[in-house]
Amino acid sequence: MGEHTPIVIDRTGEDIHAEAARIRAEGQVARIELPGGTAAWSIAGYEAGVQALSDQRFSKDPRKHWPAYANGEIGDDFPFIGWILMENLTTSHGRDHSRLRKLTASAFTPRRVDAMRPSVEKTATGLLDELALRGSAGAVDLRAGFTHPLPARVICELFGVPEESRDAMLRGGEVNADTTISPEESAANFLEWDRLMREFAESKRREPGDDLTSDLLRAREDGSRLTEGELLGTLHLLLATGTTPAMNLITNAVAALLAHPGQHELVRTGRATWRDVIEETLRYDAPVAHLPFRFTVEDVDIAGVTIPRGSPVLMAFAAIGRDPAIHGESAGTFELNREDKRHLSFGHGIYRCIGRPLALLEAEVALSMLFERFPDLSLAVPPGELRPEATFIMNGKQELPVLLGGPRK
């Protein structure tokens, strides 16, 4: 295992699960080649994933633990430079990671998130009202009209992003996850994205409010708890991860239910819950497919494979969720009454996503309200015609065309 020719990753993300299966066929840990020719490793098995996410020998800090980047061998022409330049939870290790996590995680405790339910429900109601008006004439794109704007509005309101700035600020994170763009486009996107964040932070310095950005700025002014780079990097991270993964979770759940009428009937008749739908979607169709980056701080033996010191490592969450060693021959099927729905789509241990409680709330509210409002909802195209996002990092749909009143007679 791990000694075969590296699997060359398809930058278009045309078939996330077929590629995940090819990687997993090499073992729980496999060699891959990223677009641009960079050698890396993919962790594609559940048990190896738990180990990697629990092992402090896997760092997220390229400045300290990726020699090729620290020595200048990896430059601005690296296709995924935007994932390296940020200073936040995704690029920190050890005490720095713990400090940043403690500073931001308190905003997403289950108690605080549960208090947001009325606001999330109000946002969902408004969007569903708008859908109803547009859907009377035919098919509507549920992604554009509901599954994207719901988490986007919630996270922007949480951080105090003014309505007129939201599209531009969120676009930077969306482009950063597009793995089909050129290195030049990636670098330019990061610079523009960073400029917008700086301007936004400065506006909050002038006029602070009752929002998380103002809270972060107060921490910044406290002393050394949060550097300027960490402040901006944290804004990059939380606005992006507060939107796209939750959008993909809701989109993928709706698509799976509509493509599997028998499973949808289990929910209709009370034999499965919305939490069953959410957890099975996270396992079966992980919203983040192949997440960069971790770096080995020393040689690490995992699942019978030695990953050399200083190697970039990606977590293949789409592959991990369908690991047959955990879920058997039915790992690739959508089954709401599956007893074991284990997955790592929100990470594990100290690397569990801090936004998990909010994403779960948004998904529950979105799914329950959507299907209550439109009980005859159906796909407007065959499931096989749903086009994937242009990325191997995220796992979602470009559009989700639906008929709100069910198929036409």
PyMOL commands that set and color helices and strands:
alter all, ss='L'
color gray80, all
select helices_A, chain A and resi 16-25+46-54+62-65+67-70+82-85+89-91+95-108+110-114+117-135+142-147+149-159+163-176+183-206+212-221+228-241+244-259+261-268+274-284+317-321+324-330+349-351+356-373+383-385
alter helices_A, ss='H'
color red, helices_A
select strands_A, chain A and resi 7-8+29-33+39-43+58-59+140-141+291-296+300-302+305-307+312-315+378-379+401-403
alter strands_A, ss='S'
color yellow, strands_A
deselect
rebuild
show_as cartoon
